[in-house]
Amino acid sequence: MFKFIFAMIIPVIIFIYTLSFMRWMYRQKHTAAAASAAVLGILAVFISGAALWRMIT
């Protein structure tokens, strides 16, 4: 379990950066782009988590 948490550090950092970019786009009135960035960020974290979980366990 510790290996999984350690391996997920980079995907979570990328997700946090994506959320920051999403908030910036939302403030600039690009709501469709902000929503799509949020969806892609969430999907990327879940796919990374699933792939790492299968590789590590």
C-alpha positions as a Markdown table, in Angstrom:
| # | Residue | x | y | z |
|---|---|---|---|---|
| 1 | Met | 0.0 | 0.0 | 0.0 |
| 2 | Phe | 2.9 | 2.4 | 0.8 |
| 3 | Lys | 4.3 | 1.8 | -2.7 |
| 4 | Phe | 1.0 | 2.7 | -4.3 |
| 5 | Ile | 0.7 | 5.9 | -2.3 |
| 6 | Phe | 4.3 | 6.8 | -3.1 |
| 7 | Ala | 3.8 | 6.1 | -6.8 |
| 8 | Met | 0.6 | 8.3 | -6.9 |
| 9 | Ile | 2.5 | 11.4 | -5.8 |
| 10 | Ile | 3.3 | 12.5 | -9.4 |
| 11 | Pro | -0.2 | 12.0 | -10.8 |
| 12 | Val | -1.7 | 13.8 | -7.8 |
| 13 | Ile | 0.6 | 16.8 | -8.3 |
| 14 | Ile | -0.3 | 16.9 | -12.0 |
| 15 | Phe | -4.0 | 16.8 | -11.0 |
| 16 | Ile | -3.5 | 19.7 | -8.6 |
| 17 | Tyr | -1.8 | 21.7 | -11.4 |
| 18 | Thr | -4.7 | 20.9 | -13.7 |
| 19 | Leu | -7.2 | 22.1 | -11.1 |
| 20 | Ser | -5.3 | 25.3 | -10.8 |
| 21 | Phe | -5.4 | 25.7 | -14.6 |
| 22 | Met | -9.1 | 24.9 | -14.6 |
| 23 | Arg | -9.8 | 27.6 | -12.0 |
| 24 | Trp | -7.9 | 30.1 | -14.1 |
| 25 | Met | -9.9 | 29.2 | -17.2 |
| 26 | Tyr | -13.1 | 29.5 | -15.2 |
| 27 | Arg | -12.2 | 33.0 | -14.1 |
| 28 | Gln | -11.5 | 33.9 | -17.7 |
| 29 | Lys | -15.1 | 32.8 | -18.6 |
| 30 | His | -14.0 | 29.7 | -20.5 |
| 31 | Thr | -16.5 | 27.4 | -18.7 |
| 32 | Ala | -16.5 | 24.6 | -21.3 |
| 33 | Ala | -12.7 | 24.4 | -21.4 |
| 34 | Ala | -12.6 | 24.4 | -17.6 |
| 35 | Ala | -15.2 | 21.6 | -17.4 |
| 36 | Ser | -13.3 | 19.5 | -19.9 |
| 37 | Ala | -10.0 | 20.1 | -18.1 |
| 38 | Ala | -11.7 | 18.9 | -14.9 |
| 39 | Val | -13.1 | 15.8 | -16.5 |
| 40 | Leu | -9.7 | 14.9 | -18.1 |
| 41 | Gly | -7.9 | 15.5 | -14.9 |
| 42 | Ile | -10.2 | 13.3 | -12.9 |
| 43 | Leu | -10.0 | 10.6 | -15.6 |
| 44 | Ala | -6.2 | 10.8 | -15.7 |
| 45 | Val | -5.9 | 10.3 | -11.9 |
| 46 | Phe | -8.3 | 7.4 | -11.9 |
| 47 | Ile | -6.6 | 5.7 | -14.8 |
| 48 | Ser | -3.2 | 6.2 | -13.3 |
| 49 | Gly | -4.4 | 4.8 | -10.0 |
| 50 | Ala | -5.9 | 1.8 | -11.6 |
| 51 | Ala | -2.8 | 1.1 | -13.7 |
| 52 | Leu | -0.4 | 1.5 | -10.8 |
| 53 | Trp | -2.7 | -0.6 | -8.5 |
| 54 | Arg | -2.5 | -3.5 | -11.0 |
| 55 | Met | 1.2 | -3.1 | -11.5 |
| 56 | Ile | 2.0 | -2.9 | -7.8 |
| 57 | Thr | -0.4 | -5.4 | -6.3 |
